[in-house]
Amino acid sequence: MVSREAEKELRLLSAQFKAVAVVGPRQSGKTTLTRALFPSQAYVSLENPDTRQFAEQDPRGFLAQYTEGAILDEAQRVPAIFSYLQQLLDETNSAGQFILTGSNNFLLQQNIAQSLAGRLAYLYLLPFSVSELKSGNMLPKSLNELLFTGSYPPVYQQKIDPGKWFPNYIKTYVERDVRLIKNISNLGAFERFLRLCAGRVGQLLNKSNLGIEVGVDSKTIDAWLTILESSFIIHLLKPHHRNFNKRLVKMPKLYFHDTGLVCALLGIQNQLQIQTHPLRGSLFENFVIGEFVKAGCNLGKQGLLYFWRDNKGNEIDLIIDKGDALYPIEIKSGQTVTEAYFKGIKFWNTMTDTQGGAVIYAGEQKQKRSNGIEVKPWHKVDIASCFP
C-alpha cells in the first residue's frame, strides 16, 4: 500500500470525533486507506446487495451488530441508517466509532446535515499526489506521461493501460453514479456536457454558453455541475473577492480533479499527442491546481485556494489565502524561463505593495529572484509548506 498523506489528518480526526466521513471519487483509495488504518474495525460494504437490503429494511438491527463500531463503505447508499447512527453515537463517548466512506459528497452531506451534524468530521481523499507517486516509486518518467496517465490508484497499482481504464470509468460513472445522484433520462446529453467541460478546462465557467452548446437550459447546467462537483469529477476554483479598487471577474474557473480523465474525454490517445495538443498549457495548469487541491484536502485545509482576475485581463493563476497574507502563484507550461513569466506577479506585487510569490513551470531549474519571486519546477515543489 502506498502511504497516503491524508493518514495523519484521518488519525487526528478519528481521535477527536465519534465518526469520520472519508469521501472522494470512486477508485481514489478510500477503502484501502480506512481498512489499513483501522484494522480492528469491522468492515461492511453497502454496495453488497444483501447487506444493503438488510440495512434498508432493518437499520436498527443492522447497526446493533456493530456496537463496537465499524467501517461503513459507500454509506450514502442507505440513507435510512443515518438517523439510527445518530442515536448510537449519542450513547457513546468513544472517538472513532464509525468510519463512513462515500463517493458522493452531495448525498452523504445531505444525510449528515440532518442527522450527524456536530458528531462527525469530514476528510476528502483524492487520487495520488506527485509526492505519493514518488514515495511508491511510481512517478511516470515524463510530464506528458503523467498528464496522460493521471493519478487514480488502480491505473498504477494494477498496471492498467489508462487508454482503456478511463473510458470504462467514464461509462460506469455516467451510467451508474449519475443515475444514483439524479435520475437523468438523457444520458447522451449529459456525456456530451461532460466532454464539453473537458474542453473548457482552465477557463472561466460561462454557464450560458455551455447550456447553448449542450442544448439545455441554465437550471439543468447548474444541476449537472453540482453532480460533477459532488462526485469529485470537477473542481470550481473561485475568484478571490478582494478588488483593490478594480472591477473583478466573478465567474469561477473550471478544473478537473484528474488530468487523465480530461485526456480521455478529449479523445487524446497517447502521451505523444499531448506535446502538440492546443490544450497542453491548460492541462498543465489543471495538474498544478489539482496538486494544491489535494494538499489542502490531505492537510484538512480546504477553502484557501483562489485565483484573481480583473476586468482588464490582469490575472494570478492561483492565490493561497494564508490569513494574514495572500500568496500569488503563476503556472507556466514552458520549459524555459522568460521575463513574461513574471509579469502577473510583478503587477500583483506593485498593486498590493508586497514582495514574493512563485512561478511553477515545466522546466528543471530552481531560481530565486532578487524581488523574492521563486521559480520552481513542477516536481520539486513542497506544496504542503505553502499552506498556513
Summary of the structure (lengths in Angstrom):
residues: 388
radius of gyration: 21.7
end to end distance: 29.0
largest distance: 67.6
contacts: 1246
relative contact order: 0.10
helix: 47%
strand: 17%
